[in-house]
Amino acid sequence: MIHPDTELRYIDEEIGYGVFATRKIPKGTIAWARDRFDLEFRPEEVSRMDPIHVSLISKFAYRNRDGHFILCWDFGRYFNHSFNSNCLSTGYDFELAVRDIEEGEELTDDYGYLNLQSPFKAREEGSTRQYVYPDDLPRYYKKWDAVIEACLPLMLKVKQPLLPLISSSDLNEIKETIEGRREMRSILTHYYREPAEEQHSNKILLRDANALPHL
């Protein structure tokens, strides 16, 4: 579920739509959290779908640690990619605002941790990275973990409309992490290492720059 202080806006023909803040979203706020309305499909289920639905999965879904496709039910699926994203995924099933997001600013995340099936060249934005690769997560998880760990304590200090979506066990683990009684769960826990045989059998499901309407 996307944060309630957001809306979907059309940007332009090249980018398509994006998610924008309707009021300031402070650093440490849960910007998105997976909920029970989000749909989960196994690869074999997708392979039996008609081309129209396969196309929708290719455009809007991400893969979890099990290689299953997760399709967000709301406009959270319109998060655009940025190498300097203002939201990052945690080791749990939610994303945090990693800096203050001002009213009217677009919410972005980094597609490098979405377990893509093929690389794509992103729009130029002055980053040393130019491509998003399927194995970006094991490459950059330490950097992303450090950013998340720095703003994790703010979770308990700012208004959290989506906090009820976080399980009590995860919330207790987060509190213990903030208190220094356990290590933070790494974003690397979301990584799916695709078996070699699947890299060829699921070509129709590749999520790339041509398939995505909102990069």
SVG drawing of the C-alpha trace seen along z (x, -y; Angstrom):
<svg xmlns="http://www.w3.org/2000/svg" viewBox="-7 -21 38 46">
<polyline fill="none" stroke="black" stroke-width="0.4" points="0.0,0.0 1.3,-3.4 1.5,-6.2 -1.8,-8.1 -0.2,-11.5 0.6,-10.7 -1.1,-10.8 -0.5,-9.5 0.5,-12.2 1.2,-12.0 4.7,-13.3 5.3,-13.1 5.1,-10.7 8.6,-9.3 8.2,-8.6 4.5,-8.1 3.1,-8.3 4.8,-8.7 4.0,-8.9 4.1,-12.4 3.8,-13.6 0.8,-15.8 2.4,-17.0 5.8,-16.6 6.8,-13.0 9.5,-13.1 12.7,-11.0 12.1,-7.6 8.4,-7.4 7.2,-4.1 6.4,-5.1 5.1,-1.8 4.3,1.5 3.2,4.8 -0.4,5.7 -2.9,8.5 -4.3,7.0 -1.0,7.3 -1.1,10.3 1.6,13.0 2.1,15.3 4.5,18.2 6.3,18.3 4.4,21.3 1.1,19.4 2.3,16.5 3.4,18.8 -0.2,20.0 -1.6,16.5 -2.7,14.8 -0.3,12.3 -2.3,9.3 -1.9,10.3 1.7,11.4 2.4,7.9 0.9,6.4 3.1,8.6 6.2,7.7 5.4,4.0 4.3,3.7 5.5,6.6 8.7,7.2 10.1,10.5 10.5,11.5 13.2,13.8 11.3,16.9 11.2,15.7 7.5,15.1 6.0,12.1 4.4,9.5 1.8,7.2 0.9,4.1 -2.9,3.4 -2.6,-0.4 -0.5,-3.0 2.6,-2.0 3.4,-0.1 4.1,-3.4 7.2,-4.1 9.9,-5.3 13.5,-4.3 16.3,-6.6 20.0,-5.9 19.5,-8.6 16.1,-7.4 14.4,-9.1 13.0,-5.7 14.7,-2.4 13.5,1.1 14.4,2.5 15.0,6.1 11.3,6.3 8.3,5.9 8.3,2.1 10.2,-0.9 11.4,-3.9 11.8,-7.5 15.5,-7.9 15.3,-11.7 12.6,-14.3 10.3,-14.2 8.8,-17.6 5.2,-18.4 5.1,-18.0 8.3,-15.9 8.2,-12.5 8.8,-9.4 11.4,-7.1 13.1,-3.8 16.1,-1.9 15.1,1.0 18.4,2.6 16.8,4.5 13.7,5.7 15.2,8.9 14.9,7.9 15.4,10.6 17.4,8.5 19.5,5.3 18.3,1.9 19.9,-1.4 18.4,-4.1 17.9,-7.7 21.0,-9.9 21.0,-11.6 24.7,-12.1 25.3,-8.8 28.3,-6.5 25.8,-3.8 24.1,-3.8 22.5,-0.3 20.3,1.6 21.4,5.2 19.7,8.3 22.6,8.8 22.7,5.2 21.4,6.3 24.5,8.4 26.6,5.6 25.1,2.7 23.3,4.1 25.9,2.9 25.5,-0.7 21.7,-0.5 21.8,1.2 23.9,-1.6 21.4,-4.2 18.5,-2.3 20.2,-1.7 21.0,-5.5 17.3,-6.4 15.7,-3.4 15.5,-5.1 13.4,-7.8 10.7,-5.2 9.6,-5.5 9.7,-9.3 7.6,-10.3 3.9,-9.8 3.4,-6.4 0.0,-5.9 1.2,-2.5 2.5,-1.1 -0.5,1.2 0.7,3.1 3.9,4.1 3.7,7.4 4.3,7.3 7.2,9.7 8.9,7.5 8.2,4.4 9.8,6.0 12.8,7.0 13.1,3.4 12.9,2.0 15.6,4.4 17.8,3.3 17.4,-0.3 18.3,0.5 21.4,2.2 20.3,5.7 20.5,7.3 21.8,6.7 19.5,5.1 17.9,7.5 19.7,6.9 18.0,5.9 20.0,8.8 17.4,11.2 15.2,10.2 17.7,11.4 16.6,14.2 19.3,16.0 17.7,17.2 18.6,20.8 20.4,21.0 17.5,23.0 15.0,20.3 17.0,17.6 15.9,19.1 12.5,20.5 11.0,17.2 12.2,14.9 8.6,13.6 8.6,12.3 11.7,10.1 11.2,6.7 13.3,4.2 13.3,0.6 11.0,1.4 8.5,3.2 8.2,0.6 6.0,-2.4 7.3,-4.5 11.1,-4.5"/>
</svg>
